[in-house]
């Protein structure tokens, strides 16, 4: 784990962890049950759940292949039609491993489809499992000209968040162990 990343977050942004006993009765990571390969881009798995057993917990694993856009989705309310108001959240903890840089998009319910989303870059980890805090500070989020400029505010995306979507344009092996959102506990289905 990356201690500097964990120490970089002020105490007011710290979240209490969800223990194994607090997980859902079906596979989940921090009560998030819907980690999905979308079928966009060449990935392994190509579609379906990314959740695999990892000790007494689960990990979400996907491999992006080829130099093309790839999409992996996490539904915040564990179903497509659900949404969460994250406007009072400081951000989220992400424990992951990645061969290359990639992005996370914040996708609101009213503007779910398309690439023109607010996003932030997630750095490669050099093969190490690291823990990083991703703040919901508007200055930390941007958009890519290649994907298009969002036609809505970052604040409105936070208020009606449907999912966090991991995207990348390069080959990459992604392994997620934690996605813990400050002030938000997903409902188990």
C-alpha positions in Angstrom: 0.0 0.0 0.0 1.1 3.5 -0.6 1.4 5.3 2.7 2.1 8.7 1.2 -1.3 8.7 -0.6 -3.1 7.7 2.6 -1.4 10.4 4.6 -2.1 13.1 2.0 -5.8 13.3 2.9 -6.9 15.6 5.7 -8.6 13.9 8.6 -12.0 15.3 7.6 -11.8 13.3 4.4 -11.0 10.0 6.1 -13.7 7.3 5.8 -14.4 4.4 8.1 -13.7 1.2 6.2 -16.3 -1.4 5.5 -15.4 -4.7 7.0 -16.0 -8.1 5.4 -19.0 -8.6 7.7 -20.5 -5.4 6.3 -20.3 -6.5 2.7 -23.4 -7.6 0.7 -24.4 -11.3 0.7 -23.5 -11.5 -2.9 -20.1 -10.5 -4.3 -19.2 -6.8 -3.7 -16.4 -4.4 -2.9 -17.3 -1.8 -0.3 -20.9 -2.9 -1.0 -20.6 -2.0 -4.7 -22.0 -5.1 -6.4 -22.1 -4.0 -10.0 -18.6 -3.9 -11.5 -19.2 -4.5 -15.2 -17.3 -4.9 -18.5 -19.5 -2.8 -20.8 -18.5 -4.5 -24.1 -16.9 -1.2 -25.3 -13.3 -1.9 -26.4 -11.6 -5.2 -26.4 -11.4 -6.4 -22.8 -11.1 -9.6 -20.7 -13.8 -10.3 -19.7 -15.6 -8.8 -22.7 -18.9 -8.3 -20.8 -20.4 -9.1 -17.4 -19.1 -8.9 -13.9 -15.5 -8.1 -13.0 -15.8 -9.5 -9.5 -13.6 -12.5 -8.6 -12.8 -14.1 -5.2 -9.6 -12.8 -3.6 -9.0 -14.4 -0.3 -12.0 -13.7 2.0 -13.0 -10.7 -0.2 -13.5 -9.8 -3.8 -11.5 -8.0 -6.4 -12.6 -6.4 -9.7 -10.3 -7.3 -12.5 -10.3 -6.4 -16.2 -7.7 -6.3 -18.9 -7.9 -3.6 -21.6 -6.4 -4.9 -24.9 -5.3 -2.9 -28.0 -5.0 0.8 -28.5 -8.7 1.8 -28.4 -11.1 3.1 -25.8 -12.2 0.6 -23.2 -15.0 1.0 -20.6 -15.5 -0.6 -17.2 -18.6 0.5 -15.2 -19.4 0.7 -11.5 -23.1 1.4 -10.7 -23.2 3.4 -7.5 -26.7 2.2 -6.4 -26.1 -1.4 -7.6 -28.7 -1.0 -10.4 -28.7 1.1 -13.5 -31.7 3.3 -12.6 -30.3 4.3 -9.2 -28.3 7.4 -8.5 -26.5 8.9 -5.5 -26.2 12.5 -4.3 -22.4 12.9 -3.8 -22.5 16.7 -3.5 -21.4 16.5 0.2 -18.8 13.8 -0.3 -15.1 14.8 -0.2 -14.2 12.0 -2.6 -13.3 8.4 -2.6 -10.5 5.9 -1.7 -9.4 3.7 -4.5 -7.1 0.7 -3.9 -5.9 -0.6 -7.2 -3.1 -1.9 -9.4 -2.7 -0.6 -13.0 0.0 -1.2 -15.7 -0.7 2.2 -17.4 -2.5 5.5 -16.6 -6.3 5.5 -17.1 -9.2 7.7 -16.2 -12.3 7.6 -14.0 -15.4 9.4 -15.3 -18.2 10.7 -13.1 -21.4 9.8 -15.0 -24.7 11.5 -14.0 -28.1 9.9 -14.6 -29.2 12.7 -16.9 -26.1 12.4 -19.1 -25.1 8.7 -18.9 -24.2 7.9 -22.4 -21.3 9.2 -24.5 -17.7 10.1 -23.7 -18.2 13.8 -22.9 -17.9 13.4 -19.1 -16.0 15.0 -16.3 -13.0 12.8 -15.5 -9.7 12.6 -13.7 -6.5 10.7 -14.5 -5.5 7.7 -12.3 -1.8 7.0 -12.5 -0.1 3.6 -13.2 1.2 1.9 -10.2 4.3 0.1 -11.5 2.8 -3.3 -10.5 2.2 -2.3 -6.9 -1.2 -2.3 -5.1 -1.7 1.4 -4.0 -4.3 3.3 -2.1 -5.2 6.7 -3.4 -7.7 9.4 -2.4 -9.5 10.9 -5.4 -11.1 14.2 -4.2 -14.4 15.5 -5.6 -12.7 18.9 -5.9 -13.8 20.5 -9.2 -10.2 21.6 -9.9 -9.1 18.0 -9.9 -11.6 17.0 -12.7 -11.4 17.9 -16.4 -12.5 16.6 -19.8 -10.7 15.3 -22.9 -11.1 17.1 -26.2 -11.0 13.7 -27.9 -14.1 12.7 -26.0 -15.9 16.0 -25.9 -16.7 18.7 -23.4 -19.5 18.0 -20.9 -22.6 20.2 -21.4 -23.4 20.1 -17.7 -21.6 21.2 -14.5 -19.4 19.1 -12.4 -21.7 20.0 -9.4 -24.7 18.7 -11.2 -22.9 15.4 -12.0 -22.1 15.0 -8.3 -25.8 15.6 -7.3 -27.1 12.9 -9.6 -24.2 10.4 -9.8 -25.2 7.1 -11.4 -21.8 5.6 -11.8 -18.0 5.8 -11.8 -16.7 4.6 -15.1 -13.1 3.6 -15.7 -11.9 4.3 -19.2 -8.6 4.0 -21.0 -7.1 4.0 -24.5 -4.1 1.7 -24.0 -3.5 -1.9 -23.1 -3.8 -2.1 -19.3 -4.4 -4.7 -16.6 -6.6 -3.3 -13.8 -7.1 -4.8 -10.4 -9.4 -3.0 -7.9 -9.7 -3.9 -4.2 -11.4 -0.8 -2.7 -13.7 1.9 -3.9 -14.9 3.6 -0.7 -16.9 6.8 -1.2 -16.8 9.3 1.6 -20.3 9.8 3.2 -22.0 7.2 0.9 -23.0 3.6 1.7 -24.4 1.7 -1.3 -27.5 -0.3 -0.7 -27.1 -4.1 -1.1 -29.5 -5.7 -3.5 
